[in-house]
């Protein structure tokens, strides 16, 4: 199940932050493929990820 439509990785990156555990478990149960998406627990850690790249 694609979560992100036509994101061109050369132009944009997706960082998913702040997902509650119950929502994350639901995504897993639905078979969502998050392998191409950076995930971080908090917005602050998502910003740090971008800053540290």
C-alpha positions in Angstrom: 0.0 0.0 0.0 1.8 3.2 -1.1 1.5 5.9 1.5 3.4 8.5 -0.4 2.3 9.2 -4.0 4.6 10.5 -6.6 7.4 11.8 -4.4 10.6 12.2 -6.5 13.4 11.3 -4.1 15.8 13.5 -6.1 13.7 16.5 -5.1 12.0 15.7 -1.9 12.2 13.4 1.1 9.5 12.3 3.4 10.1 12.2 7.1 7.2 10.9 9.2 7.2 12.1 12.8 5.1 11.8 15.9 3.0 8.7 15.0 1.3 7.3 18.1 2.2 3.6 18.8 -1.4 2.5 18.1 -1.3 4.2 14.6 2.1 2.7 13.9 0.8 -0.8 14.8 -2.2 -0.3 12.5 0.1 0.7 9.6 2.1 -2.5 10.2 -1.1 -4.6 10.4 -2.3 -3.1 7.1 1.0 -4.0 5.5 2.1 -0.5 4.8 5.5 -0.3 3.3 7.5 2.4 5.2 10.9 1.2 4.0 11.5 4.3 1.8 10.3 6.7 4.5 12.4 8.1 7.3 10.5 7.8 10.6 11.2 9.6 13.8 9.4 9.6 17.1 9.2 13.3 17.5 9.2 16.4 15.4 12.3 17.5 17.1 14.1 14.3 16.1 12.9 14.7 12.5 14.3 18.2 12.4 17.6 17.0 13.9 17.7 14.3 11.2 17.4 16.9 8.4 19.9 19.2 10.1 22.5 16.4 10.5 22.3 15.2 6.9 
